[in-house]
Amino acid sequence: MTRSARSSGVPGARAGDTVRTEEDARAGDTAPGGPPSHDPDRGTAGSSRRAETGDRAGHPGRAARLRPVAALTAVGALLASALAALLVGAADIPPGKVALQLLDWLPFVSADPGLAPVEQGLLWELRLPRVLLAAVVGGLLACAGAAYQGVFRNPLADPYLLGAAAGAGLATTATVVFARGDDQSLMIPAAAFAGAIGGVLLAYALGNIAGPGGGTATLVLAGVAVTSFLTAIQTFLQQLRVEELQRIYSWILGNVGGGWSQLGLVAPYAAVSVAIMLLHGRLLDVLSVGDDEAASLGLNVARVRFAVLLAASLATASAVAVSGLIGFVGIVVPHAVRRLAGGSYRVVLPLSLLGGGAFLVLADLLARTVLAPAELPIGVVTAFVGAPFFVAVLRVTRRADA
Amino acid sequence: MSGRDMGGGAAIRRIAGGSGVDDGDGGDGRDTAGGVEVRDLEVVLETRTVLSGVGLRVRLGGWLAVIGANGAGKSTLLKAVAGMLPHSGEVLIDGTPVRALKPRERARLLAYAPQAPALPGDMTVFDYALLGRTPYIPYLGREGRRDREVTASVLERLDLSALARRPLGRLSGGERQRVVLARALVQQAPVLLLDEPTTALDLGHQQQVLELVDRLRLADGLTVVTTLHDLGVAGQYADMMTLVAGGRVAASGSPAEVLTGELIAEHFDAHVRVETDPWGRPQVHLERPGRPGRRGRPDREDRSDRLDREDRTDREGHPDTPSGPGARGEDPCR
């Protein structure tokens, strides 16, 4: 007799008998007010009769995975926001002509928008890379935020939890204050990247010294300590050179106008880190039942945690390197996705990637058009727009829940 | 995928699924072929020795209840057997030392359900049960059709099919316990380790869950090890018992051998009367210390004898029994 045989047949019916009374009682109590969508085949006798005749055998249940509808909706939202961001801008180019020009750039398509070379250059050199960079940075931050929330099983976790922001801030400030020479445009991304990675490593090392078991609570506390410490040094450096404050702050508040060169810098790290994070979606779901239970299921918890933290920190560092410290994306987008599409990390990670991209593209669109030709710092926009948006999502989904 | 059903579980699964399982009330506990054996287990947490010299034997298809006072080390024992705590000594399943197994192989032999399982509120019942397939799914792979089928059939068996798409956050206590049990069964391990499976359940749901475990055990030949804090419940379901006290095994044997007035008084500091029910199982009754029918080897006494005896004089013969003003049960404030 093999295992598969035990899963069906007479013993199953016997096991069912013991609990049917409770089931019936409960169904009777709550059925009138219950949402019919969650268990369409619930009925006082229906489910048990089906169980006995076994006619569900050909329809094994569905596991949480990314459904085509959700994926296509998210891709559509990203493309729509990107298109809107490309069509509108400070320069007064008619949207119709921009659309034609975009078509013309597509392979095998020819259209004549009749744009002047300077306008073409503006689109190609400024607007297009800016939209792409916003999409990449937003996707990285949101995906990394979701991954951190999964690893720490904490809804308040965000990409900057482990000292990435403080490390990058300190390194950038030090560069602005001490570096001599003209080419700070390349030095700042490198310094921010190294600082973010360094901050995370410092927190990770401290956390492992303080709690050798690799528990998440000590890791979070180590992140808090590292953040305070590095921020203190950064503040001290700022005081040394008050005249540089504006440059430092403009970096801290974020900017996705880096152009193709920054996009090239971030692309390889983005690709690798996103691939690792997406591959670990199912394992983050296993981790959500706690370290002990995940270990009892045969999972190497420390290895999963390390791999995901490494990838998420790499994503955060590369995003920070090319855009500064943009807040709010990493914490709001994963929660909005969770509310709208479900809590499995196999859904949350890819949808956060797409949704974060769309969110930051739109935030940047607002940042450069509201006060055009002046620009708002994008970090201001993400928080200003993101907070009400988040409250709206909470309200809408709560109503659907109730 | 090809490696799914390989590994140490195959031999045991044949045995576990086969015949030769008796009705579970024999309680001889000597035949451990295919069962669980623990030898000289020692667990040191930080610098404190929580368990030492612990030995257990559970025959294939048996139900062992680990009992003991709070803090005696019951849960630690279960976790150590599940391989979740560093320990010395041996844990053998069908003669295979668990220590030698990879975590995934171990998870195919031992399914563990903790006392207070973390149940993510927005995870569906189906997805939660599917987690039991983790030891069969490659590290970065995804579940296959067979994994979904096993999960669906276990849910059906526990009458949870109708709840398959419901989030865990919207289940009642009894449903939750069944869902946790489903996840453990989906693991298809021949040994179930359940830490206090009835905590926080009312009497009726306790009974339903334990009856369910018993039926599954008999149907599949599962070997069940539970910690149970309720001695009356433990006496009704287990066919073997181990009493843990101070990190050591204080007594071990059939429920009737372990659930005696003396042992319970000594290790739980509780006043109980033990009777034998018509099926030969011990029934434990809690007693107020100051009232008639109190302890004093009642399990060896005739009932009428005990009732006739005046307890006040008897109690004075026991120096460890609370008596006089201020003793429990006679507290003037109560």
Interface residues (C-beta under 8 A of the other chain):
Chain A: M1 T2 R3 S4 A5 R6 S7 S8 P11 G12 R14 A15 G16 T18 V19 R20 E22 E23 R26 H38 D39 D41 R42 G43 S47 S48 R50 A51 R56 A57 H59 P60 G61 R62 A63 A64 R65 R153 L279 H280 R282 L283 D285 V286 S288 V289 G290 D292 E293 A294 A295 S296 L297 G298 L299 N300 R338 G342 G343 S344
Chain B: R13 R14 G17 G18 S19 K79 A82 G83 M84 K102 P103 R104 E105 R106 A107 R108 L110 A111 Y112 P114 P117 A118 L119 P120 G121 D122 M123 T124 F126 D127 Y128 L130 L131 G132 T134 P135 I137 Y139 L140 R142 E143 R145 R148 E149 V150 T151 A152 S153 V154 L155 E156 R157 L158 D159 S161 A162 L163 A164 R165 R166 R170 S172 G174 E175 R178 Q187 Q188 G204 H205 Q208 E211 L212 R215 L216 A219 D220
